[in-house]
Amino acid sequence: EIACIKAQDEAFTLQDVPLSSVVRSIIGSARSLGIRVVKERCSTNVLRNGKISMKDPSGRISV
């Protein structure tokens, strides 16, 4: 979903970049910021302190 929105940016549309390249770009940026990228979908719950808790399919939680 994020890649579909990002693909509409002028930098990507002017070069006619395929969606798969946009996805790789976003993943690379996330990793360089220290964000762990996983293949599984996570359910998201907002905590009272404003932080986001992510549950993976095995039930593990990361904040």
mmCIF file of the N, C-alpha and C atoms, coordinates in Angstrom:
data_MODEL
# 
_entry.id   MODEL 
# 
loop_
_atom_site.group_PDB 
_atom_site.id 
_atom_site.type_symbol 
_atom_site.label_atom_id 
_atom_site.label_alt_id 
_atom_site.label_comp_id 
_atom_site.label_asym_id 
_atom_site.label_entity_id 
_atom_site.label_seq_id 
_atom_site.pdbx_PDB_ins_code 
_atom_site.Cartn_x 
_atom_site.Cartn_y 
_atom_site.Cartn_z 
_atom_site.occupancy 
_atom_site.B_iso_or_equiv 
_atom_site.pdbx_formal_charge 
_atom_site.auth_seq_id 
_atom_site.auth_comp_id 
_atom_site.auth_asym_id 
_atom_site.auth_atom_id 
_atom_site.pdbx_PDB_model_num 
ATOM 1   N N  . GLU A 1 1  ? 0.819  -1.185  0.000   1.00 0.00 ? 1  GLU A N  1 
ATOM 2   C CA . GLU A 1 1  ? 0.000  0.000   0.000   1.00 0.00 ? 1  GLU A CA 1 
ATOM 3   C C  . GLU A 1 1  ? 0.866  1.253   0.000   1.00 0.00 ? 1  GLU A C  1 
ATOM 4   N N  . ILE A 1 2  ? 1.905  1.244   0.811   1.00 0.00 ? 2  ILE A N  1 
ATOM 5   C CA . ILE A 1 2  ? 2.802  2.401   0.875   1.00 0.00 ? 2  ILE A CA 1 
ATOM 6   C C  . ILE A 1 2  ? 3.483  2.608   -0.468  1.00 0.00 ? 2  ILE A C  1 
ATOM 7   N N  . ALA A 1 3  ? 3.924  1.529   -1.087  1.00 0.00 ? 3  ALA A N  1 
ATOM 8   C CA . ALA A 1 3  ? 4.616  1.633   -2.378  1.00 0.00 ? 3  ALA A CA 1 
ATOM 9   C C  . ALA A 1 3  ? 3.692  2.187   -3.458  1.00 0.00 ? 3  ALA A C  1 
ATOM 10  N N  . CYS A 1 4  ? 2.426  1.834   -3.424  1.00 0.00 ? 4  CYS A N  1 
ATOM 11  C CA . CYS A 1 4  ? 1.476  2.355   -4.418  1.00 0.00 ? 4  CYS A CA 1 
ATOM 12  C C  . CYS A 1 4  ? 1.349  3.868   -4.305  1.00 0.00 ? 4  CYS A C  1 
ATOM 13  N N  . ILE A 1 5  ? 1.345  4.369   -3.089  1.00 0.00 ? 5  ILE A N  1 
ATOM 14  C CA . ILE A 1 5  ? 1.265  5.819   -2.883  1.00 0.00 ? 5  ILE A CA 1 
ATOM 15  C C  . ILE A 1 5  ? 2.581  6.481   -3.271  1.00 0.00 ? 5  ILE A C  1 
ATOM 16  N N  . LYS A 1 6  ? 3.692  5.892   -2.832  1.00 0.00 ? 6  LYS A N  1 
ATOM 17  C CA . LYS A 1 6  ? 5.015  6.452   -3.135  1.00 0.00 ? 6  LYS A CA 1 
ATOM 18  C C  . LYS A 1 6  ? 5.287  6.452   -4.637  1.00 0.00 ? 6  LYS A C  1 
ATOM 19  N N  . ALA A 1 7  ? 4.769  5.483   -5.360  1.00 0.00 ? 7  ALA A N  1 
ATOM 20  C CA . ALA A 1 7  ? 4.974  5.394   -6.809  1.00 0.00 ? 7  ALA A CA 1 
ATOM 21  C C  . ALA A 1 7  ? 4.364  6.582   -7.543  1.00 0.00 ? 7  ALA A C  1 
ATOM 22  N N  . GLN A 1 8  ? 3.465  7.299   -6.894  1.00 0.00 ? 8  GLN A N  1 
ATOM 23  C CA . GLN A 1 8  ? 2.846  8.473   -7.499  1.00 0.00 ? 8  GLN A CA 1 
ATOM 24  C C  . GLN A 1 8  ? 3.714  9.723   -7.370  1.00 0.00 ? 8  GLN A C  1 
ATOM 25  N N  . ASP A 1 9  ? 4.805  9.644   -6.578  1.00 0.00 ? 9  ASP A N  1 
ATOM 26  C CA . ASP A 1 9  ? 5.722  10.780  -6.442  1.00 0.00 ? 9  ASP A CA 1 
ATOM 27  C C  . ASP A 1 9  ? 6.356  11.106  -7.787  1.00 0.00 ? 9  ASP A C  1 
ATOM 28  N N  . GLU A 1 10 ? 6.594  12.372  -8.007  1.00 0.00 ? 10 GLU A N  1 
ATOM 29  C CA . GLU A 1 10 ? 7.147  12.835  -9.274  1.00 0.00 ? 10 GLU A CA 1 
ATOM 30  C C  . GLU A 1 10 ? 8.472  12.155  -9.609  1.00 0.00 ? 10 GLU A C  1 
ATOM 31  N N  . ALA A 1 11 ? 9.311  11.929  -8.613  1.00 0.00 ? 11 ALA A N  1 
ATOM 32  C CA . ALA A 1 11 ? 10.617 11.307  -8.860  1.00 0.00 ? 11 ALA A CA 1 
ATOM 33  C C  . ALA A 1 11 ? 10.474 9.923   -9.487  1.00 0.00 ? 11 ALA A C  1 
ATOM 34  N N  . PHE A 1 12 ? 9.449  9.189   -9.100  1.00 0.00 ? 12 PHE A N  1 
ATOM 35  C CA . PHE A 1 12 ? 9.233  7.851   -9.643  1.00 0.00 ? 12 PHE A CA 1 
ATOM 36  C C  . PHE A 1 12 ? 8.453  7.888   -10.959 1.00 0.00 ? 12 PHE A C  1 
ATOM 37  N N  . THR A 1 13 ? 7.467  8.770   -11.063 1.00 0.00 ? 13 THR A N  1 
ATOM 38  C CA . THR A 1 13 ? 6.641  8.803   -12.276 1.00 0.00 ? 13 THR A CA 1 
ATOM 39  C C  . THR A 1 13 ? 7.408  9.334   -13.479 1.00 0.00 ? 13 THR A C  1 
ATOM 40  N N  . LEU A 1 14 ? 8.297  10.291  -13.265 1.00 0.00 ? 14 LEU A N  1 
ATOM 41  C CA . LEU A 1 14 ? 9.079  10.840  -14.378 1.00 0.00 ? 14 LEU A CA 1 
ATOM 42  C C  . LEU A 1 14 ? 9.989  9.791   -15.003 1.00 0.00 ? 14 LEU A C  1 
ATOM 43  N N  . GLN A 1 15 ? 10.460 8.857   -14.177 1.00 0.00 ? 15 GLN A N  1 
ATOM 44  C CA . GLN A 1 15 ? 11.370 7.821   -14.670 1.00 0.00 ? 15 GLN A CA 1 
ATOM 45  C C  . GLN A 1 15 ? 10.638 6.531   -15.019 1.00 0.00 ? 15 GLN A C  1 
ATOM 46  N N  . ASP A 1 16 ? 9.307  6.510   -14.849 1.00 0.00 ? 16 ASP A N  1 
ATOM 47  C CA . ASP A 1 16 ? 8.500  5.318   -15.131 1.00 0.00 ? 16 ASP A CA 1 
ATOM 48  C C  . ASP A 1 16 ? 9.057  4.091   -14.408 1.00 0.00 ? 16 ASP A C  1 
ATOM 49  N N  . VAL A 1 17 ? 9.275  4.243   -13.098 1.00 0.00 ? 17 VAL A N  1 
ATOM 50  C CA . VAL A 1 17 ? 9.862  3.195   -12.263 1.00 0.00 ? 17 VAL A CA 1 
ATOM 51  C C  . VAL A 1 17 ? 8.807  2.126   -11.973 1.00 0.00 ? 17 VAL A C  1 
ATOM 52  N N  . PRO A 1 18 ? 9.154  0.832   -12.153 1.00 0.00 ? 18 PRO A N  1 
ATOM 53  C CA . PRO A 1 18 ? 8.189  -0.232  -11.830 1.00 0.00 ? 18 PRO A CA 1 
ATOM 54  C C  . PRO A 1 18 ? 7.915  -0.294  -10.322 1.00 0.00 ? 18 PRO A C  1 
ATOM 55  N N  . LEU A 1 19 ? 6.735  -0.760  -9.967  1.00 0.00 ? 19 LEU A N  1 
ATOM 56  C CA . LEU A 1 19 ? 6.331  -0.831  -8.565  1.00 0.00 ? 19 LEU A CA 1 
ATOM 57  C C  . LEU A 1 19 ? 7.304  -1.670  -7.741  1.00 0.00 ? 19 LEU A C  1 
ATOM 58  N N  . SER A 1 20 ? 7.837  -2.737  -8.314  1.00 0.00 ? 20 SER A N  1 
ATOM 59  C CA . SER A 1 20 ? 8.778  -3.583  -7.568  1.00 0.00 ? 20 SER A CA 1 
ATOM 60  C C  . SER A 1 20 ? 10.027 -2.800  -7.166  1.00 0.00 ? 20 SER A C  1 
ATOM 61  N N  . SER A 1 21 ? 10.453 -1.864  -7.994  1.00 0.00 ? 21 SER A N  1 
ATOM 62  C CA . SER A 1 21 ? 11.612 -1.026  -7.665  1.00 0.00 ? 21 SER A CA 1 
ATOM 63  C C  . SER A 1 21 ? 11.275 -0.026  -6.563  1.00 0.00 ? 21 SER A C  1 
ATOM 64  N N  . VAL A 1 22 ? 10.050 0.465   -6.573  1.00 0.00 ? 22 VAL A N  1 
ATOM 65  C CA . VAL A 1 22 ? 9.608  1.373   -5.514  1.00 0.00 ? 22 VAL A CA 1 
ATOM 66  C C  . VAL A 1 22 ? 9.606  0.631   -4.184  1.00 0.00 ? 22 VAL A C  1 
ATOM 67  N N  . VAL A 1 23 ? 9.117  -0.607  -4.190  1.00 0.00 ? 23 VAL A N  1 
ATOM 68  C CA . VAL A 1 23 ? 9.095  -1.425  -2.980  1.00 0.00 ? 23 VAL A CA 1 
ATOM 69  C C  . VAL A 1 23 ? 10.515 -1.621  -2.461  1.00 0.00 ? 23 VAL A C  1 
ATOM 70  N N  . ARG A 1 24 ? 11.442 -1.986  -3.344  1.00 0.00 ? 24 ARG A N  1 
ATOM 71  C CA . ARG A 1 24 ? 12.838 -2.185  -2.920  1.00 0.00 ? 24 ARG A CA 1 
ATOM 72  C C  . ARG A 1 24 ? 13.440 -0.900  -2.358  1.00 0.00 ? 24 ARG A C  1 
ATOM 73  N N  . SER A 1 25 ? 13.091 0.226   -2.947  1.00 0.00 ? 25 SER A N  1 
ATOM 74  C CA . SER A 1 25 ? 13.584 1.515   -2.463  1.00 0.00 ? 25 SER A CA 1 
ATOM 75  C C  . SER A 1 25 ? 13.082 1.805   -1.048  1.00 0.00 ? 25 SER A C  1 
ATOM 76  N N  . ILE A 1 26 ? 11.811 1.555   -0.813  1.00 0.00 ? 26 ILE A N  1 
ATOM 77  C CA . ILE A 1 26 ? 11.224 1.792   0.508   1.00 0.00 ? 26 ILE A CA 1 
ATOM 78  C C  . ILE A 1 26 ? 11.837 0.858   1.539   1.00 0.00 ? 26 ILE A C  1 
ATOM 79  N N  . ILE A 1 27 ? 12.008 -0.411  1.185   1.00 0.00 ? 27 ILE A N  1 
ATOM 80  C CA . ILE A 1 27 ? 12.612 -1.375  2.104   1.00 0.00 ? 27 ILE A CA 1 
ATOM 81  C C  . ILE A 1 27 ? 14.043 -0.968  2.428   1.00 0.00 ? 27 ILE A C  1 
ATOM 82  N N  . GLY A 1 28 ? 14.797 -0.546  1.421   1.00 0.00 ? 28 GLY A N  1 
ATOM 83  C CA . GLY A 1 28 ? 16.172 -0.098  1.652   1.00 0.00 ? 28 GLY A CA 1 
ATOM 84  C C  . GLY A 1 28 ? 16.233 1.104   2.572   1.00 0.00 ? 28 GLY A C  1 
ATOM 85  N N  . SER A 1 29 ? 15.343 2.058   2.371   1.00 0.00 ? 29 SER A N  1 
ATOM 86  C CA . SER A 1 29 ? 15.294 3.240   3.239   1.00 0.00 ? 29 SER A CA 1 
ATOM 87  C C  . SER A 1 29 ? 14.942 2.852   4.669   1.00 0.00 ? 29 SER A C  1 
ATOM 88  N N  . ALA A 1 30 ? 13.970 1.971   4.816   1.00 0.00 ? 30 ALA A N  1 
ATOM 89  C CA . ALA A 1 30 ? 13.566 1.533   6.154   1.00 0.00 ? 30 ALA A CA 1 
ATOM 90  C C  . ALA A 1 30 ? 14.723 0.849   6.872   1.00 0.00 ? 30 ALA A C  1 
ATOM 91  N N  . ARG A 1 31 ? 15.400 -0.050  6.189   1.00 0.00 ? 31 ARG A N  1 
ATOM 92  C CA . ARG A 1 31 ? 16.530 -0.754  6.801   1.00 0.00 ? 31 ARG A CA 1 
ATOM 93  C C  . ARG A 1 31 ? 17.647 0.203   7.184   1.00 0.00 ? 31 ARG A C  1 
ATOM 94  N N  . SER A 1 32 ? 17.911 1.204   6.349   1.00 0.00 ? 32 SER A N  1 
ATOM 95  C CA . SER A 1 32 ? 18.979 2.159   6.667   1.00 0.00 ? 32 SER A CA 1 
ATOM 96  C C  . SER A 1 32 ? 18.631 3.006   7.891   1.00 0.00 ? 32 SER A C  1 
ATOM 97  N N  . LEU A 1 33 ? 17.343 3.101   8.206   1.00 0.00 ? 33 LEU A N  1 
ATOM 98  C CA . LEU A 1 33 ? 16.899 3.817   9.401   1.00 0.00 ? 33 LEU A CA 1 
ATOM 99  C C  . LEU A 1 33 ? 16.817 2.904   10.621  1.00 0.00 ? 33 LEU A C  1 
ATOM 100 N N  . GLY A 1 34 ? 17.167 1.631   10.443  1.00 0.00 ? 34 GLY A N  1 
ATOM 101 C CA . GLY A 1 34 ? 17.148 0.687   11.555  1.00 0.00 ? 34 GLY A CA 1 
ATOM 102 C C  . GLY A 1 34 ? 15.814 0.005   11.766  1.00 0.00 ? 34 GLY A C  1 
ATOM 103 N N  . ILE A 1 35 ? 14.927 0.092   10.791  1.00 0.00 ? 35 ILE A N  1 
ATOM 104 C CA . ILE A 1 35 ? 13.622 -0.563  10.892  1.00 0.00 ? 35 ILE A CA 1 
ATOM 105 C C  . ILE A 1 35 ? 13.744 -1.976  10.346  1.00 0.00 ? 35 ILE A C  1 
ATOM 106 N N  . ARG A 1 36 ? 13.313 -2.944  11.147  1.00 0.00 ? 36 ARG A N  1 
ATOM 107 C CA . ARG A 1 36 ? 13.364 -4.336  10.710  1.00 0.00 ? 36 ARG A CA 1 
ATOM 108 C C  . ARG A 1 36 ? 12.172 -4.592  9.794   1.00 0.00 ? 36 ARG A C  1 
ATOM 109 N N  . VAL A 1 37 ? 12.454 -5.070  8.601   1.00 0.00 ? 37 VAL A N  1 
ATOM 110 C CA . VAL A 1 37 ? 11.413 -5.342  7.612   1.00 0.00 ? 37 VAL A CA 1 
ATOM 111 C C  . VAL A 1 37 ? 11.114 -6.837  7.634   1.00 0.00 ? 37 VAL A C  1 
ATOM 112 N N  . VAL A 1 38 ? 9.837  -7.195  7.796   1.00 0.00 ? 38 VAL A N  1 
ATOM 113 C CA . VAL A 1 38 ? 9.428  -8.596  7.838   1.00 0.00 ? 38 VAL A CA 1 
ATOM 114 C C  . VAL A 1 38 ? 8.407  -8.853  6.738   1.00 0.00 ? 38 VAL A C  1 
ATOM 115 N N  . LYS A 1 39 ? 8.286  -10.107 6.325   1.00 0.00 ? 39 LYS A N  1 
ATOM 116 C CA . LYS A 1 39 ? 7.352  -10.465 5.260   1.00 0.00 ? 39 LYS A CA 1 
ATOM 117 C C  . LYS A 1 39 ? 5.931  -10.641 5.775   1.00 0.00 ? 39 LYS A C  1 
ATOM 118 N N  . GLU A 1 40 ? 5.777  -11.040 7.033   1.00 0.00 ? 40 GLU A N  1 
ATOM 119 C CA . GLU A 1 40 ? 4.449  -11.312 7.564   1.00 0.00 ? 40 GLU A CA 1 
ATOM 120 C C  . GLU A 1 40 ? 3.683  -10.022 7.798   1.00 0.00 ? 40 GLU A C  1 
ATOM 121 N N  . ARG A 1 41 ? 2.375  -10.099 7.632   1.00 0.00 ? 41 ARG A N  1 
ATOM 122 C CA . ARG A 1 41 ? 1.526  -8.969  8.007   1.00 0.00 ? 41 ARG A CA 1 
ATOM 123 C C  . ARG A 1 41 ? 1.389  -8.970  9.515   1.00 0.00 ? 41 ARG A C  1 
ATOM 124 N N  . CYS A 1 42 ? 1.310  -7.807  10.095  1.00 0.00 ? 42 CYS A N  1 
ATOM 125 C CA . CYS A 1 42 ? 1.166  -7.666  11.538  1.00 0.00 ? 42 CYS A CA 1 
ATOM 126 C C  . CYS A 1 42 ? -0.150 -6.966  11.847  1.00 0.00 ? 42 CYS A C  1 
ATOM 127 N N  . SER A 1 43 ? -0.722 -7.319  12.997  1.00 0.00 ? 43 SER A N  1 
ATOM 128 C CA . SER A 1 43 ? -1.865 -6.543  13.466  1.00 0.00 ? 43 SER A CA 1 
ATOM 129 C C  . SER A 1 43 ? -1.307 -5.431  14.345  1.00 0.00 ? 43 SER A C  1 
ATOM 130 N N  . THR A 1 44 ? -1.884 -4.264  14.270  1.00 0.00 ? 44 THR A N  1 
ATOM 131 C CA . THR A 1 44 ? -1.364 -3.104  14.979  1.00 0.00 ? 44 THR A CA 1 
ATOM 132 C C  . THR A 1 44 ? -2.337 -2.660  16.057  1.00 0.00 ? 44 THR A C  1 
ATOM 133 N N  . ASN A 1 45 ? -1.796 -2.391  17.235  1.00 0.00 ? 45 ASN A N  1 
ATOM 134 C CA . ASN A 1 45 ? -2.584 -1.836  18.330  1.00 0.00 ? 45 ASN A CA 1 
ATOM 135 C C  . ASN A 1 45 ? -1.873 -0.592  18.838  1.00 0.00 ? 45 ASN A C  1 
ATOM 136 N N  . VAL A 1 46 ? -2.598 0.500   19.054  1.00 0.00 ? 46 VAL A N  1 
ATOM 137 C CA . VAL A 1 46 ? -1.991 1.714   19.597  1.00 0.00 ? 46 VAL A CA 1 
ATOM 138 C C  . VAL A 1 46 ? -2.069 1.636   21.114  1.00 0.00 ? 46 VAL A C  1 
ATOM 139 N N  . LEU A 1 47 ? -0.930 1.862   21.758  1.00 0.00 ? 47 LEU A N  1 
ATOM 140 C CA . LEU A 1 47 ? -0.876 1.830   23.212  1.00 0.00 ? 47 LEU A CA 1 
ATOM 141 C C  . LEU A 1 47 ? -1.259 3.185   23.783  1.00 0.00 ? 47 LEU A C  1 
ATOM 142 N N  . ARG A 1 48 ? -1.509 3.230   25.083  1.00 0.00 ? 48 ARG A N  1 
ATOM 143 C CA . ARG A 1 48 ? -1.912 4.482   25.730  1.00 0.00 ? 48 ARG A CA 1 
ATOM 144 C C  . ARG A 1 48 ? -0.840 5.559   25.647  1.00 0.00 ? 48 ARG A C  1 
ATOM 145 N N  . ASN A 1 49 ? 0.422  5.166   25.669  1.00 0.00 ? 49 ASN A N  1 
ATOM 146 C CA . ASN A 1 49 ? 1.504  6.154   25.650  1.00 0.00 ? 49 ASN A CA 1 
ATOM 147 C C  . ASN A 1 49 ? 1.819  6.627   24.232  1.00 0.00 ? 49 ASN A C  1 
ATOM 148 N N  . GLY A 1 50 ? 1.025  6.215   23.257  1.00 0.00 ? 50 GLY A N  1 
ATOM 149 C CA . GLY A 1 50 ? 1.217  6.677   21.888  1.00 0.00 ? 50 GLY A CA 1 
ATOM 150 C C  . GLY A 1 50 ? 2.138  5.822   21.055  1.00 0.00 ? 50 GLY A C  1 
ATOM 151 N N  . LYS A 1 51 ? 2.793  4.827   21.655  1.00 0.00 ? 51 LYS A N  1 
ATOM 152 C CA . LYS A 1 51 ? 3.657  3.933   20.891  1.00 0.00 ? 51 LYS A CA 1 
ATOM 153 C C  . LYS A 1 51 ? 2.806  2.862   20.229  1.00 0.00 ? 51 LYS A C  1 
ATOM 154 N N  . ILE A 1 52 ? 3.340  2.285   19.175  1.00 0.00 ? 52 ILE A N  1 
ATOM 155 C CA . ILE A 1 52 ? 2.604  1.257   18.447  1.00 0.00 ? 52 ILE A CA 1 
ATOM 156 C C  . ILE A 1 52 ? 3.161  -0.111  18.797  1.00 0.00 ? 52 ILE A C  1 
ATOM 157 N N  . SER A 1 53 ? 2.289  -1.021  19.112  1.00 0.00 ? 53 SER A N  1 
ATOM 158 C CA . SER A 1 53 ? 2.657  -2.399  19.405  1.00 0.00 ? 53 SER A CA 1 
ATOM 159 C C  . SER A 1 53 ? 2.310  -3.248  18.196  1.00 0.00 ? 53 SER A C  1 
ATOM 160 N N  . MET A 1 54 ? 3.269  -4.036  17.714  1.00 0.00 ? 54 MET A N  1 
ATOM 161 C CA . MET A 1 54 ? 3.039  -4.889  16.554  1.00 0.00 ? 54 MET A CA 1 
ATOM 162 C C  . MET A 1 54 ? 3.036  -6.344  17.005  1.00 0.00 ? 54 MET A C  1 
ATOM 163 N N  . LYS A 1 55 ? 2.009  -7.087  16.636  1.00 0.00 ? 55 LYS A N  1 
ATOM 164 C CA . LYS A 1 55 ? 1.954  -8.519  16.905  1.00 0.00 ? 55 LYS A CA 1 
ATOM 165 C C  . LYS A 1 55 ? 2.175  -9.252  15.601  1.00 0.00 ? 55 LYS A C  1 
ATOM 166 N N  . ASP A 1 56 ? 3.162  -10.165 15.604  1.00 0.00 ? 56 ASP A N  1 
ATOM 167 C CA . ASP A 1 56 ? 3.358  -10.968 14.407  1.00 0.00 ? 56 ASP A CA 1 
ATOM 168 C C  . ASP A 1 56 ? 2.476  -12.205 14.504  1.00 0.00 ? 56 ASP A C  1 
ATOM 169 N N  . PRO A 1 57 ? 2.398  -13.017 13.444  1.00 0.00 ? 57 PRO A N  1 
ATOM 170 C CA . PRO A 1 57 ? 1.502  -14.180 13.451  1.00 0.00 ? 57 PRO A CA 1 
ATOM 171 C C  . PRO A 1 57 ? 1.761  -15.169 14.585  1.00 0.00 ? 57 PRO A C  1 
ATOM 172 N N  . SER A 1 58 ? 2.985  -15.197 15.121  1.00 0.00 ? 58 SER A N  1 
ATOM 173 C CA . SER A 1 58 ? 3.283  -16.118 16.222  1.00 0.00 ? 58 SER A CA 1 
ATOM 174 C C  . SER A 1 58 ? 2.869  -15.535 17.566  1.00 0.00 ? 58 SER A C  1 
ATOM 175 N N  . GLY A 1 59 ? 2.395  -14.296 17.572  1.00 0.00 ? 59 GLY A N  1 
ATOM 176 C CA . GLY A 1 59 ? 1.947  -13.672 18.807  1.00 0.00 ? 59 GLY A CA 1 
ATOM 177 C C  . GLY A 1 59 ? 3.004  -12.835 19.502  1.00 0.00 ? 59 GLY A C  1 
ATOM 178 N N  . ARG A 1 60 ? 4.227  -12.801 18.953  1.00 0.00 ? 60 ARG A N  1 
ATOM 179 C CA . ARG A 1 60 ? 5.283  -11.985 19.557  1.00 0.00 ? 60 ARG A CA 1 
ATOM 180 C C  . ARG A 1 60 ? 4.956  -10.512 19.376  1.00 0.00 ? 60 ARG A C  1 
ATOM 181 N N  . ILE A 1 61 ? 5.302  -9.724  20.363  1.00 0.00 ? 61 ILE A N  1 
ATOM 182 C CA . ILE A 1 61 ? 5.017  -8.292  20.318  1.00 0.00 ? 61 ILE A CA 1 
ATOM 183 C C  . ILE A 1 61 ? 6.326  -7.521  20.298  1.00 0.00 ? 61 ILE A C  1 
ATOM 184 N N  . SER A 1 62 ? 6.407  -6.521  19.430  1.00 0.00 ? 62 SER A N  1 
ATOM 185 C CA . SER A 1 62 ? 7.552  -5.617  19.438  1.00 0.00 ? 62 SER A CA 1 
ATOM 186 C C  . SER A 1 62 ? 7.026  -4.196  19.466  1.00 0.00 ? 62 SER A C  1 
ATOM 187 N N  . VAL A 1 63 ? 7.746  -3.329  20.159  1.00 0.00 ? 63 VAL A N  1 
ATOM 188 C CA . VAL A 1 63 ? 7.304  -1.937  20.293  1.00 0.00 ? 63 VAL A CA 1 
ATOM 189 C C  . VAL A 1 63 ? 8.332  -1.043  19.648  1.00 0.00 ? 63 VAL A C  1 
# 
